Every structure is written in structure tokens, then in C-alpha cells.
Amino acid sequence: MASTVFTTGTLIESPWLNDVNTYVYAPQQVFETTATSGQTVFNLPFSYAVGTKRLIVYINGVKQSFTSSYTETNPTTVTFTAAVPVTAKVEFAY
């Protein structure tokens, strides 16, 4: 059972918090791939809302910064500003 503690110290425990937390905080789609030599463009097997900053991108476990590291080219494509290191693990979560 999930629980939430408010700043006032009030504790709320309820099974429905599990559903709320899963929906609000857990990504709905996750795609992992390995970069090839000189790769900057990645096509995703799912669509995301461009410009909403809900897409989370990691390279080898390090979260990437929207606009300085990558751009959301269209609802299924991400383009990095520099080539991703070859064999790097790239993860996209939405």
C-alpha cells in the first residue's frame, strides 16, 4: 500500500495511491537501443507529444538536457546535437 506524507506531517495511506503514482510518475513507454557509429537520429517505436518536455532521454544512464543535447524532431524522432558515442545505451521514456 502506498502512502503519502504531507509537509504538515499528515500521513495518508490508501491503495488507490498506487494507481495514481504509477500513472503520474511512471513512464508509459520505454525504448532502449544502442547507438551506432556517428548516429544522431533515433526513430522511436511510439509517438510522444513534441515540446511538452515529457520525453526523458538518457545516454548510458545520464539524463540528457532538452534542446542542448537533443531536439524533438517530430512525434517519433529525436535528433541529438552531437553524435552519440558508438555502443552507448540510449533510453527514451515517455
C-alpha positions in Angstrom: 0.0 0.0 0.0 1.3 3.4 -0.9 1.4 6.3 1.5 2.0 10.0 1.2 3.2 12.3 4.0 2.3 16.0 3.6 4.5 18.8 4.9 2.2 19.2 7.8 3.0 15.7 8.9 -0.3 14.2 7.9 0.0 10.6 6.7 -2.4 9.2 4.2 -2.3 5.5 3.3 -4.5 4.2 0.5 -4.3 1.5 -2.1 -5.5 4.0 -4.8 -2.3 6.0 -4.3 -0.5 3.1 -6.1 -2.6 3.7 -9.2 -2.2 7.5 -9.0 1.6 7.2 -8.5 2.0 4.7 -11.3 0.0 6.9 -13.8 1.6 10.2 -12.8 5.2 9.2 -12.2 5.9 6.1 -14.3 6.7 6.4 -18.0 4.1 4.8 -20.2 6.6 3.9 -23.0 10.2 3.0 -22.7 12.6 2.2 -25.6 16.2 1.2 -25.3 18.7 1.0 -28.1 22.4 1.0 -28.8 24.0 3.8 -30.8 25.8 3.1 -34.0 28.9 5.0 -35.3 28.1 8.7 -35.8 24.4 8.2 -35.0 22.4 11.4 -34.2 18.9 10.5 -35.3 16.8 7.9 -33.4 13.4 6.7 -34.5 11.1 5.6 -31.7 8.5 2.8 -31.8 6.0 5.1 -30.1 4.7 8.6 -30.5 5.1 11.4 -28.0 3.8 15.0 -27.7 6.6 17.2 -29.1 7.6 20.2 -27.0 5.9 19.1 -23.8 9.1 18.0 -22.1 7.5 14.7 -21.1 10.0 12.7 -23.1 13.0 11.7 -21.0 16.3 10.8 -22.7 19.3 9.0 -21.1 22.7 8.1 -22.6 24.4 5.4 -20.6 22.2 6.3 -17.6 22.9 10.0 -17.7 19.8 12.2 -18.3 20.1 14.4 -21.3 19.1 18.1 -21.4 16.2 19.0 -23.8 17.4 21.4 -26.6 21.1 21.5 -25.5 21.6 17.7 -26.0 18.7 16.8 -28.3 15.7 18.1 -30.1 12.3 16.5 -30.6 12.2 16.4 -34.4 8.7 15.0 -34.8 6.4 12.7 -32.7 8.5 9.7 -33.4 12.0 11.1 -34.0 14.7 12.5 -31.7 17.8 14.2 -33.1 20.9 14.7 -30.9 23.1 17.8 -31.3 26.2 15.7 -31.5 26.8 12.1 -32.4 26.1 9.7 -29.6 29.1 7.6 -28.7 29.2 4.2 -30.6 27.7 1.4 -28.5 26.3 3.8 -25.9 23.0 2.7 -24.4 20.3 5.2 -25.3 16.9 5.1 -23.4 13.8 7.1 -24.3 10.9 7.2 -21.7 7.5 8.8 -22.2 
